[in-house]
């Protein structure tokens, strides 16, 4: 791991040298400056990024507090420790209000610097944990809301309206509709966008630990609490806290949550100190909380505290052509993930996706597209044969080509063309082949029809197994197995294709 970097700004050479020698022994990379002008050039005019800065309050060309104010507007500001030989309470308070991490009086000892370095390291670890918790919501790739349908346009307008306020938002909707993405969109459109976005999954945390997850705990508060720990409310201070599936919180904890929402203050588990936070709350639920209130499993006062600005996440079935927009987005994502050179969905695949009712919403569509990408071993398009059989069968039933009882879907599913084009473009479908077989054959047993279908597809593909398998909606391996079986049965009509 590379050494951390520190900038020292002080007009006294002895102070700069003392700090430089001590920090160098502690394996920090040290840069020293003696004026505000030089410090500004180093901080804002170069490529260097500093983790820590020691800054004198009184300098020949101005006040260190002026620079401190400028530093807080940086994208990646260093932790700043102010140092002075003429300390007053008023000066210390001003520095802390401007964002100073600590305040140090001259002359100082090595022990005092050691203590400050320990505090800085602990603070930076907390920042890292904060970033990791925030990244939980974005670790799977693009996290933007995708959609151009009327329900999504209305939702986007509501998000933009409420995002500019600090109002508490309750996002309701079926499982898999993207409630978390809506919450993230609210945060990203708000004035808190550069502050933490912290999520707590109320349904995934055990009852015994969820209070500690919310509010943190002090060392020794319970068995296993070997050190003090910040809760999600503290980690989200200044930003947004997402209470995912808030309906799963127990009644006793609901009362404590109500207090935090009202007062924006709490105590850690096992602690007595009251901690105040500035947090914007967004909650999600897949339940109808009004009914939960009637059933006595959710507090009415908490419901009204959360339901300041309700949003409804539309189901995928209500979003029309958004299905294809989302599918194409997932296609690009999973093609990169799995190393497939896929550019689009073919026409039949699009029709199948549009015909399906998507009971599992966007989450189901995501899983379906990832599976389809994995199943597509050749070509640049995803075909309908790569979709799960239940979606293929649903598509067949919707267009009315088969009654669903023939038991032949594994051979025909990939090949249902647009009705007006099926007769003219049999090259991309096995339907015309199957129709001819059924019409001309006396033996209509499933085994006989299957043999004839395999033979016709091989003949029309001029022995191209890949093409024949694609027409029949089976894998190359399945086709090879069928040919091996025909060879064992000594079926001479297949001899040219073994």
Secondary structure, 3 states (H helix, E strand, C coil): CCCCEEEEECCCHHHHHHHHHHHHHCCCEEEEECCHHHHHHHHHHCCCCCCEEEEECEECCEEHHHHHHHHCCCCCCCEEEEEECCCCHHHHHHHHHCCCCEEEECCCCHHHHHHHHHHHHHHHHHHHHHHHHHHCCCCCCCCCCCCCCHHHHHHHHHHHHHHCCCCCEEEEECCCCCHHHHHHHHHHCCCCCCCCEEEEECCCCCHHHHHHHHHEECCCCCCCCCCCEECHHHHCCCCEEEEECHHHCCHHHHHHHHHHHHHCEEECECCCCEEECCCEEEEEECCCHHHHHHCCCCCHHHHHHHCCEEEEECCHHHCCCHHHHHHHHHHHHHHHHHCCCCCEECHHHHHHHHHCCCCCHHHHHHHHHHHHHHHCCCCCEECHHHCCHHHHHHHHHHHCCCCCCCCCHHHHHHHCCCCCCCCCCHHHCCHHHHHHHHHHCCCCCHHHHHHHHHHHHHHHCCCCHHHHHHHHCCCHHHHHHHHHHHHHCCCHHHHHHC
